[in-house]
Amino acid sequence: RMDLVESGGGSVQAGGSLRLSCAAPGLSYVGYCMAWFRQVSGKEREGLAAITTQVGTGRPIGTESYADPVQGRFTISRDNAQNTLTLQMNNLIPEDPAMYSCAGAARRDCLQHIMSSKYNIWGQGTQVTVST
């Protein structure tokens, strides 16, 4: 499904910051987790960050998980009332340019190993570029 809408992509200089947003218009529930992924042409989709949004994952709601390449630089958050997801990206580096997508997961293990196969609700993505 493609029921999510990303925004906030653009171009930023290396070392700069960017904030991505994801909205779920018409949806009140998107699964046990929401997450951010990125993909570069010719490479596999990479899970970046996930956050639990419902009970049943074995962790409290709001528990976050990050992939090593972005841990300490990226922060995921969600506003349940507005049903939006945010990815705050700081200290962007030349390896970060990609198409960034948000997703929702119907699987309870969505916080463990952020894999695209665990997520079933997607957005179309927003492009991020980094200038050096």
DSSP file with accessible surface (Angstrom, degrees, kcal/mol):
  #  RESIDUE AA STRUCTURE BP1 BP2  ACC     N-H-->O    O-->H-N    N-H-->O    O-->H-N    TCO  KAPPA ALPHA  PHI   PSI    X-CA   Y-CA   Z-CA
    1    1 A R              0   0  163      0, 0.0   121,-2.7     0, 0.0     2,-0.3   0.000 360.0 360.0 360.0 148.9    0.0    0.0    0.0
    2    2 A M        +     0   0  128    119,-0.2   121,-0.2     1,-0.1   122,-0.1  -0.712 360.0 131.4-124.8  79.2    1.1    3.6   -0.6
    3    3 A D        +     0   0   52    119,-0.5     2,-0.3    -2,-0.3   120,-0.2   0.378  48.5  86.9-110.2  -0.3   -1.0    5.6    1.9
    4    4 A L  B     -a  123   0A   5    118,-1.8   120,-0.6    98,-0.2     2,-0.5  -0.753  60.0-152.1-105.3 152.3    1.8    7.7    3.4
    5    5 A V  E     -B   23   0B  84     18,-2.5    18,-2.6    -2,-0.3     2,-0.2  -0.972   9.0-159.6-129.0 116.4    3.0   11.0    2.1
    6    6 A E  E     +B   22   0B  19     -2,-0.5     2,-0.3    16,-0.2    16,-0.2  -0.623  15.9 166.7 -92.3 154.2    6.6   12.2    2.8
    7    7 A S  E     +B   21   0B  65     14,-2.3    14,-2.8    -2,-0.2   119,-0.1  -0.961  41.8  68.0-154.8 166.9    7.8   15.8    2.6
    8    8 A G        +     0   0   39      1,-0.3    11,-0.3    -2,-0.3    14,-0.1   0.355  61.1 138.9 101.8  -4.4   10.8   17.9    3.6
    9    9 A G        +     0   0   29     12,-0.1     2,-0.3    91,-0.1    -1,-0.3  -0.231  20.1 112.2 -68.5 162.4   13.4   16.5    1.2
   10   10 A G  E     -f  128   0C  29    117,-0.7   119,-2.7   116,-0.1     2,-0.4  -0.984  62.9 -50.8 166.5-160.3   15.8   18.7   -0.6
   11   11 A S  E     +f  129   0C  75     -2,-0.3     2,-0.3   117,-0.2   119,-0.2  -0.899  47.2 169.2-112.7 137.5   19.5   19.7   -0.9
   12   12 A V  E     -f  130   0C  25    117,-1.8   119,-2.4    -2,-0.4     2,-0.1  -0.986  34.9-106.5-143.9 149.5   21.7   20.5    2.1
   13   13 A Q  E >   -f  131   0C 149     -2,-0.3     3,-2.4   117,-0.2    79,-0.2  -0.423  52.2 -83.3 -73.6 151.9   25.4   21.0    2.5
   14   14 A A  T 3  S+     0   0   49    117,-3.0    79,-0.2     1,-0.3    -1,-0.1  -0.303 120.0  28.0 -54.3 135.3   27.5   18.4    4.2
   15   15 A G  T 3  S+     0   0   47     77,-3.3    76,-0.6     1,-0.3    -1,-0.3   0.251 101.1 113.1  92.4 -10.6   27.3   18.9    8.0
   16   16 A G    <   -     0   0   21     -3,-2.4    76,-2.4    76,-0.2    -1,-0.3  -0.121  61.2-116.9 -85.5-175.1   23.9   20.5    7.7
   17   17 A S        -     0   0   62     73,-0.2     2,-0.3    74,-0.2    73,-0.2  -0.873  22.2-177.4-127.0 156.2   20.5   19.3    8.9
   18   18 A L  E     - C   0  89B  32     71,-2.5    71,-3.2    -2,-0.3     2,-0.5  -0.986  13.9-147.8-150.9 145.2   17.2   18.4    7.3
   19   19 A R  E     - C   0  88B 157     -2,-0.3     2,-0.3   -11,-0.3    69,-0.2  -0.973  11.5-162.7-122.2 122.5   13.9   17.3    8.7
   20   20 A L  E     - C   0  87B   0     67,-2.7    67,-2.5    -2,-0.5     2,-0.3  -0.780   5.4-160.4-101.0 145.3   11.6   14.9    6.9
   21   21 A S  E     -BC   7  86B  38    -14,-2.8   -14,-2.3    -2,-0.3     2,-0.4  -0.928   5.4-162.9-125.4 151.6    7.9   14.5    7.7
   22   22 A a  E     -BC   6  85B   1     63,-2.6    63,-2.8    -2,-0.3     2,-0.3  -0.992   8.1-167.9-136.1 125.0    5.5   11.7    6.9
   23   23 A A  E     -BC   5  84B  39    -18,-2.6   -18,-2.5    -2,-0.4    61,-0.2  -0.827  15.4-154.3-113.5 152.5    1.7   12.0    7.1
   24   24 A A    >   -     0   0    7     59,-1.1     3,-2.0    -2,-0.3   -20,-0.2  -0.650  19.6-165.6-122.8  71.8   -1.0    9.4    7.0
   25   25 A P  T 3  S+     0   0   85      0, 0.0     3,-0.1     0, 0.0    58,-0.0  -0.386  75.5   9.0 -63.8 130.8   -4.0   11.1    5.6
   26   26 A G  T 3  S+     0   0   88      1,-0.2     2,-0.4    -2,-0.1   -23,-0.0   0.434 107.9 106.5  81.8  -0.3   -7.2    9.2    6.1
   27   27 A L    <   +     0   0   36     -3,-2.0    -1,-0.2   -24,-0.1    -3,-0.1  -0.928  38.8 176.4-116.0 136.8   -5.5    6.6    8.3
   28   28 A S  S    S+     0   0  116     -2,-0.4     2,-0.3     1,-0.3    -1,-0.1   0.498  79.1  35.2-107.9  -9.5   -5.9    6.4   12.1
   29   29 A Y        +     0   0  106      1,-0.1    -1,-0.3    54,-0.0     3,-0.1  -0.980  50.4 171.7-148.2 128.7   -3.7    3.3   12.5
   30   30 A V        -     0   0    2      1,-0.4     2,-0.2    -2,-0.3     3,-0.2   0.318  56.8 -89.3-121.6   5.2   -0.6    2.3   10.5
   31   31 A G        -     0   0    3     73,-0.2    -1,-0.4     1,-0.2    75,-0.3  -0.742  57.3 -48.7 123.6-169.0    0.7   -0.8   12.4
   32   32 A Y  S    S+     0   0   42     73,-2.4    21,-3.3    -2,-0.2    22,-1.3   0.771 117.9  17.2 -77.5 -29.0    2.9   -1.7   15.3
   33   33 A b  E     -HG  52 105C   0     72,-0.8    72,-2.4    19,-0.3     2,-0.3  -0.966  59.0-151.6-137.5 157.2    5.8    0.4   14.1
   34   34 A M  E     +HG  51 104C   1     17,-2.2    17,-2.5    -2,-0.3     2,-0.3  -0.950  27.1 175.5-122.4 151.8    6.6    3.2   11.8
   35   35 A A  E     -HG  50 103C   0     68,-2.2    68,-2.0    -2,-0.3     2,-0.4  -0.956  28.0-124.6-150.7 164.3   10.0    3.5   10.2
   36   36 A W  E     +HG  49 102C   0     13,-2.5    12,-2.8    -2,-0.3    13,-1.3  -0.954  27.3 179.3-115.2 136.9   12.2    5.4    7.8
   37   37 A F  E     -HG  47 101C   0     64,-3.1    64,-2.5    -2,-0.4     2,-0.3  -0.861   9.2-159.5-126.2 163.3   14.1    3.8    4.9
   38   38 A R  E     -HG  46 100C  17      8,-2.1     8,-3.3    -2,-0.3     2,-0.4  -0.988   4.8-170.2-142.6 154.4   16.4    5.0    2.2
   39   39 A Q  E     - G   0  99C  70     60,-1.6    60,-2.4    -2,-0.3     2,-0.4  -0.985   9.5-157.3-148.9 133.2   17.4    3.7   -1.2
   40   40 A V    >   -     0   0   62      4,-0.4     3,-2.5    -2,-0.4    58,-0.1  -0.855  44.7 -90.3-104.4 143.6   20.0    4.6   -3.8
   41   41 A S  T 3  S+     0   0  122     -2,-0.4     3,-0.1     1,-0.3    -1,-0.1  -0.274 114.9  17.9 -54.7 130.0   19.6    3.5   -7.4
   42   42 A G  T 3  S+     0   0   90      1,-0.3     2,-0.3    -3,-0.0    -1,-0.3   0.398 112.4  89.7  88.4  -3.4   21.2    0.2   -7.8
   43   43 A K  S <  S-     0   0  147     -3,-2.5    -1,-0.3     1,-0.0     3,-0.1  -0.862  81.2 -96.9-124.7 160.9   21.4   -0.6   -4.1
   44   44 A E        -     0   0  170     -2,-0.3    -4,-0.4     1,-0.1     2,-0.2  -0.322  48.4 -90.7 -73.9 156.1   19.0   -2.4   -1.7
   45   45 A R        -     0   0   83     -6,-0.1     2,-0.5    -8,-0.1    -6,-0.2  -0.458  42.9-147.4 -68.1 136.8   16.6   -0.5    0.5
   46   46 A E  E     -H   38   0C  64     -8,-3.3    -8,-2.1    -2,-0.2     2,-0.3  -0.921   5.3-136.5-115.4 123.5   18.2    0.4    3.9
   47   47 A G  E     +H   37   0C  12     -2,-0.5   -10,-0.2    67,-0.5    67,-0.1  -0.622  26.7 172.1 -75.6 133.3   16.3    0.6    7.1
   48   48 A L  E     -     0   0C   0    -12,-2.8    19,-2.8     1,-0.4     2,-0.3   0.817  55.5  -6.7-110.1 -49.3   17.3    3.6    9.1
   49   49 A A  E     -HI  36  66C   0    -13,-1.3   -13,-2.5    17,-0.2    -1,-0.4  -0.993  53.1-171.5-155.5 145.8   15.1    4.1   12.2
   50   50 A A  E     -HI  35  65C   0     15,-2.4    15,-2.3    -2,-0.3     2,-0.4  -0.969   3.0-165.9-139.1 155.5   11.9    2.6   13.6
   51   51 A I  E     -HI  34  64C  10    -17,-2.5   -17,-2.2    -2,-0.3     2,-0.2  -0.997  25.7-118.4-143.2 135.9    9.6    3.5   16.5
   52   52 A T  E     +H   33   0C   2     11,-2.0    10,-1.9    -2,-0.4   -19,-0.3  -0.547  29.0 174.9 -74.7 139.8    6.9    1.4   18.1
   53   53 A T        +     0   0    3    -21,-3.3     2,-0.3    -2,-0.2   -20,-0.2   0.496  61.4  34.1-122.9 -10.3    3.4    2.9   17.8
   54   54 A Q  S    S-     0   0   63    -22,-1.3     3,-0.5     6,-0.1    -1,-0.2  -0.957  85.4 -96.1-141.6 159.5    1.2    0.2   19.4
   55   55 A V  S    S+     0   0  107     -2,-0.3    -2,-0.1     1,-0.2     0, 0.0  -0.370  92.6  67.5 -70.3 156.0    1.4   -2.3   22.1
   56   56 A G        +     0   0   30      3,-0.2    -1,-0.2    -2,-0.1   -24,-0.1   0.383  68.4  95.8 114.8  -2.1    2.3   -5.9   21.2
   57   57 A T  S    S-     0   0   17     -3,-0.5    54,-0.1     2,-0.5    -2,-0.1   0.533  97.0-111.1 -92.8  -9.0    5.9   -5.4   20.1
   58   58 A G  S    S+     0   0   78      1,-0.3    -3,-0.1    51,-0.0    51,-0.0   0.385  93.7  82.3  89.8  -2.5    7.4   -6.4   23.5
   59   59 A R  S    S-     0   0  147      4,-0.1    -2,-0.5     1,-0.0    -1,-0.3  -0.925  90.2 -91.2-129.0 155.0    8.6   -2.9   24.1
   60   60 A P    >   -     0   0   96      0, 0.0     3,-1.6     0, 0.0    -8,-0.2  -0.266  55.3 -87.9 -62.2 152.7    6.8    0.2   25.4
   61   61 A I  T 3  S+     0   0   81      1,-0.3    -8,-0.2    -8,-0.1     3,-0.1  -0.402 116.5  34.8 -60.3 134.4    5.2    2.5   22.8
   62   62 A G  T 3  S+     0   0   33    -10,-1.9    -1,-0.3     1,-0.3     2,-0.2   0.428  78.1 148.5  97.4   0.2    7.7    5.0   21.6
   63   63 A T    <   -     0   0   28     -3,-1.6   -11,-2.0    -4,-0.1    -1,-0.3  -0.514  34.1-149.3 -68.8 134.6   10.7    2.7   21.8
   64   64 A E  E     -I   51   0C  91     -2,-0.2     2,-0.3   -13,-0.2   -13,-0.2  -0.753  15.8-170.6-110.4 151.8   13.2    3.7   19.1
   65   65 A S  E     -I   50   0C  36    -15,-2.3   -15,-2.4    -2,-0.3     2,-0.4  -0.998   7.6-168.0-139.6 140.5   15.7    1.7   17.1
   66   66 A Y  E     -I   49   0C  38     -2,-0.3   -17,-0.2   -17,-0.2     2,-0.2  -0.964  23.0-120.2-132.8 144.9   18.4    2.9   14.7
   67   67 A A    >>  -     0   0   24    -19,-2.8     3,-1.6    -2,-0.4     4,-1.4  -0.535  36.6-112.3 -75.2 149.1   20.8    1.5   12.2
   68   68 A D  T 34 S+     0   0  135      1,-0.3     3,-0.3     2,-0.2    -1,-0.1   0.847 111.2  60.4 -54.3 -41.8   24.4    1.9   13.0
   69   69 A P  T 34 S+     0   0   66      0, 0.0    -1,-0.3     0, 0.0   -21,-0.1   0.750 118.2  29.1 -62.7 -20.8   25.2    4.3   10.1
   70   70 A V  T X> S+     0   0    0     -3,-1.6     4,-2.6   -22,-0.2     3,-2.3   0.490  85.7 122.6-116.8  -6.0   22.7    6.9   11.4
   71   71 A Q  B 3< S+d   74   0B 118     -4,-1.4     4,-0.1    -3,-0.3   -22,-0.0  -0.367  83.5  17.7 -61.9 130.1   22.7    6.3   15.1
   72   72 A G  T 34 S+     0   0   80      2,-0.5    -1,-0.3    -2,-0.1     3,-0.1   0.195 126.3  57.4  92.1 -15.7   23.6    9.5   16.9
   73   73 A R  T <4 S+     0   0   33     -3,-2.3    17,-2.0     1,-0.2     2,-0.3   0.710 100.4  51.3-112.6 -36.3   22.8   11.6   13.8
   74   74 A F  E  <  -dE  71  89B   2     -4,-2.6    -2,-0.5    15,-0.2     2,-0.4  -0.816  61.0-165.8-107.8 147.2   19.2   10.8   13.0
   75   75 A T  E     - E   0  88B  67     13,-2.2    13,-2.8    -2,-0.3     2,-0.4  -0.995   5.4-155.9-134.2 128.2   16.2   10.9   15.4
   76   76 A I  E     + E   0  87B   0     -2,-0.4     2,-0.3    11,-0.2    11,-0.2  -0.805  20.5 163.9-101.7 143.3   12.8    9.4   14.7
   77   77 A S  E     - E   0  86B  55      9,-2.0     9,-2.9    -2,-0.4     2,-0.4  -0.983  18.7-153.4-152.3 159.7    9.6   10.6   16.4
   78   78 A R  E     - E   0  85B  39     -2,-0.3     2,-0.8     7,-0.2     7,-0.2  -1.000  12.1-149.6-141.4 139.7    5.9   10.4   16.0
   79   79 A D  E  >> - E   0  84B  65      5,-2.2     5,-1.7    -2,-0.4     4,-1.2  -0.915  14.5-170.3-104.0 101.8    2.9   12.5   16.9
   80   80 A N  T  45S+     0   0   88     -2,-0.8    -1,-0.2     1,-0.2     5,-0.0   0.851  82.7  56.4 -64.1 -35.8    0.2   10.0   17.5
   81   81 A A  T  45S+     0   0   98      1,-0.2    -1,-0.2    -3,-0.1    -2,-0.0   0.899 118.4  32.3 -64.0 -40.7   -2.5   12.7   17.7
   82   82 A Q  T  45S-     0   0  136     -3,-0.1   -58,-0.3     2,-0.1    -1,-0.2   0.493 104.3-130.7 -92.6  -7.2   -1.6   14.1   14.3
   83   83 A N  T  <5 +     0   0   15     -4,-1.2   -59,-1.1     1,-0.2     2,-0.3   0.914  59.9 136.3  57.2  47.9   -0.6   10.8   12.9
   84   84 A T  E   < -CE  23  79B  33     -5,-1.7    -5,-2.2   -61,-0.2     2,-0.4  -0.918  43.0-150.2-125.3 153.4    2.7   12.1   11.6
   85   85 A L  E     -CE  22  78B   0    -63,-2.8   -63,-2.6    -2,-0.3     2,-0.4  -0.953  12.1-163.1-122.9 141.7    6.2   10.8   11.6
   86   86 A T  E     -CE  21  77B  29     -9,-2.9    -9,-2.0    -2,-0.4     2,-0.5  -0.952  11.9-164.8-128.5 143.0    9.4   12.8   11.6
   87   87 A L  E     -CE  20  76B   0    -67,-2.5   -67,-2.7    -2,-0.4     2,-0.6  -0.946  10.4-161.5-125.0 109.0   13.0   12.1   10.9
   88   88 A Q  E     -CE  19  75B  59    -13,-2.8   -13,-2.2    -2,-0.5     2,-0.6  -0.824  10.1-165.6 -89.7 119.0   15.4   14.7   12.1
   89   89 A M  E     +CE  18  74B   0    -71,-3.2   -71,-2.5    -2,-0.6     2,-0.3  -0.933   9.4 178.4-112.9 118.6   18.7   14.4   10.3
   90   90 A N        +     0   0   63    -17,-2.0   -73,-0.2    -2,-0.6   -74,-0.1  -0.814  59.6  18.8-116.5 158.1   21.8   16.1   11.6
   91   91 A N  S    S-     0   0   93    -76,-0.6    -1,-0.2    -2,-0.3   -74,-0.2   0.923  80.9-158.0  50.7  52.6   25.4   16.2   10.5
   92   92 A L        -     0   0    1    -76,-2.4   -77,-3.3    -3,-0.2   -76,-0.2  -0.322   8.4-162.9 -63.9 141.4   24.5   15.0    7.0
   93   93 A I    >   -     0   0   52    -79,-0.2     3,-2.3   -78,-0.1    -1,-0.0  -0.773  35.9 -97.1-123.4 165.9   27.4   13.4    5.1
   94   94 A P  T 3  S+     0   0   69      0, 0.0    36,-0.2     0, 0.0    38,-0.1   0.699 119.5  62.6 -60.4 -18.0   28.0   12.6    1.4
   95   95 A E  T 3  S+     0   0  133      1,-0.2    -3,-0.0     3,-0.0     0, 0.0   0.540  89.1  73.1 -81.1  -7.3   26.8    9.0    2.0
   96   96 A D    <   +     0   0    0     -3,-2.3    -1,-0.2     2,-0.0    32,-0.1   0.697  61.3 113.6 -84.1 -21.5   23.3   10.1    3.0
   97   97 A P        +     0   0   36      0, 0.0     2,-0.3     0, 0.0    32,-0.2  -0.300  45.4 109.2 -57.0 133.0   21.8   11.2   -0.4
   98   98 A A  E    S- J   0 128C   4     30,-1.5    30,-2.4    28,-0.1     2,-0.6  -0.967  75.5 -72.2-179.4 175.4   19.0    8.8   -1.3
   99   99 A M  E     -GJ  39 127C  70    -60,-2.4   -60,-1.6    -2,-0.3     2,-0.5  -0.864  50.3-152.3 -89.0 120.4   15.3    8.5   -1.7
  100  100 A Y  E     -GJ  38 126C   0     26,-2.7    26,-2.4    -2,-0.6     2,-0.3  -0.829  16.3-179.2-101.4 130.9   13.8    8.5    1.8
  101  101 A S  E     -G   37   0C   5    -64,-2.5   -64,-3.1    -2,-0.5     2,-0.3  -0.940  17.5-143.7-128.5 148.2   10.5    6.7    2.5
  102  102 A a  E     -G   36   0C   0     -2,-0.3    21,-1.5   -66,-0.2     2,-0.3  -0.753  23.6-179.5-105.8 158.7    8.4    6.2    5.5
  103  103 A A  E     -GK  35 122C   0    -68,-2.0   -68,-2.2    -2,-0.3     2,-0.4  -0.990  22.5-137.4-154.6 158.0    6.5    3.0    6.2
  104  104 A G  E     -GK  34 121C   0     17,-2.6    17,-2.0    -2,-0.3    16,-1.8  -0.941  21.4-142.8-120.4 146.7    4.2    1.3    8.7
  105  105 A A  E     -GK  33 119C   0    -72,-2.4   -73,-2.4    -2,-0.4   -72,-0.8  -0.902  18.9-168.8-117.3 136.6    4.4   -2.3    9.8
  106  106 A A        +     0   0   58     12,-0.6     2,-0.3    -2,-0.4    13,-0.1   0.459  68.5  93.6 -92.6  -5.2    1.8   -4.9   10.5
  107  107 A R  S >  S-     0   0  112     11,-0.9     3,-1.0     1,-0.1   -75,-0.1  -0.710  71.9-140.4 -94.6 141.6    4.4   -7.3   12.1
  108  108 A R  T 3  S+     0   0  143     -2,-0.3     3,-0.4     1,-0.3    -1,-0.1   0.723 100.4  60.0 -70.5 -22.6    5.1   -7.3   15.8
  109  109 A D  T >   +     0   0   46      1,-0.2     3,-1.3     2,-0.1    -1,-0.3   0.059  67.3 121.4 -92.8  25.6    8.8   -7.7   15.3
  110  110 A b  T <   +     0   0    0     -3,-1.0    -1,-0.2     1,-0.3     5,-0.1   0.685  67.9  57.2 -65.9 -19.8    9.1   -4.5   13.4
  111  111 A L  T 3  S+     0   0   17     -3,-0.4     2,-0.6   -54,-0.1    -1,-0.3   0.667  91.7  80.9 -84.9 -17.1   11.6   -3.0   15.8
  112  112 A Q  S <  S-     0   0  117     -3,-1.3     3,-0.3     1,-0.3   -47,-0.0  -0.823 111.9 -12.6 -95.0 120.3   14.1   -5.8   15.3
  113  113 A H  S    S-     0   0  149     -2,-0.6     2,-1.4     1,-0.2    -1,-0.3   0.957  83.2-121.3  52.1  90.9   16.2   -5.5   12.2
  114  114 A I        +     0   0   23     -3,-0.3   -67,-0.5   -67,-0.1     2,-0.4  -0.439  47.8 169.6 -68.5  94.1   14.4   -2.8   10.3
  115  115 A M    >   -     0   0   95     -2,-1.4     3,-1.7    -3,-0.3     4,-0.3  -0.878  42.1-135.1-114.0 139.6   13.6   -4.7    7.1
  116  116 A S  G >  S+     0   0   49     -2,-0.4     3,-1.6     1,-0.3    -1,-0.1   0.793 102.3  68.4 -62.9 -27.2   11.4   -3.5    4.3
  117  117 A S  G 3  S+     0   0   83      1,-0.3    -1,-0.3     3,-0.0    -3,-0.0   0.698  94.8  57.4 -66.9 -17.5    9.7   -7.0    4.2
  118  118 A K  G <  S+     0   0   14     -3,-1.7   -11,-0.9    -8,-0.1   -12,-0.6   0.550  96.8  76.5 -86.3  -8.2    8.2   -6.3    7.6
  119  119 A Y  E <   +K  105   0C  10     -3,-1.6   -14,-0.3    -4,-0.3     3,-0.1  -0.869  46.1 171.9-113.8 137.6    6.4   -3.2    6.4
  120  120 A N  E     +     0   0C  68    -16,-1.8     2,-0.5    -2,-0.4   -15,-0.2   0.509  62.2  67.8-122.3 -10.1    3.3   -3.1    4.3
  121  121 A I  E     +K  104   0C  10    -17,-2.0   -17,-2.6   -91,-0.2     2,-0.3  -0.974  66.6 173.0-118.2 124.2    2.2    0.6    4.2
  122  122 A W  E     -K  103   0C  37   -121,-2.7  -118,-1.8    -2,-0.5  -119,-0.5  -0.830  27.9-137.9-131.8 160.3    4.5    2.9    2.3
  123  123 A G  B     -a    4   0A   4    -21,-1.5  -118,-0.2    -2,-0.3     3,-0.1  -0.611  33.6-111.9-104.3 174.9    4.9    6.4    1.0
  124  124 A Q        -     0   0  156   -120,-0.6  -119,-0.1    -2,-0.2   -23,-0.1   0.642  60.6-118.7 -85.4 -14.7    6.3    7.4   -2.4
  125  125 A G        -     0   0   20   -121,-0.1     2,-0.4   -23,-0.1   -24,-0.2  -0.019  12.5-117.5 100.9 158.5    9.5    8.9   -1.0
  126  126 A T  E     - J   0 100C  20    -26,-2.4   -26,-2.7  -119,-0.1     2,-0.3  -0.999  29.4-119.2-136.9 135.2   11.2   12.2   -0.9
  127  127 A Q  E     - J   0  99C  91     -2,-0.4  -117,-0.7   -28,-0.2     2,-0.4  -0.536  24.4-168.9 -82.3 137.1   14.7   12.9   -2.3
  128  128 A V  E     -fJ  10  98C   0    -30,-2.4   -30,-1.5    -2,-0.3     2,-0.3  -0.990   6.1-179.5-124.1 129.1   17.6   14.0   -0.2
  129  129 A T  E     -f   11   0C  55   -119,-2.7  -117,-1.8    -2,-0.4     2,-0.4  -0.936  13.1-151.8-126.2 153.3   20.8   15.3   -1.6
  130  130 A V  E     -f   12   0C  19     -2,-0.3     2,-0.4  -119,-0.2  -117,-0.2  -0.991   8.8-147.2-127.9 127.4   24.0   16.5    0.1
  131  131 A S  E      f   13   0C  56   -119,-2.4  -117,-3.0    -2,-0.4    -2,-0.0  -0.740 360.0 360.0 -94.0 140.2   26.4   19.0   -1.4
  132  132 A T              0   0  151     -2,-0.4    -1,-0.1  -119,-0.2  -119,-0.1   0.562 360.0 360.0-108.1 360.0   30.1   18.8   -0.6
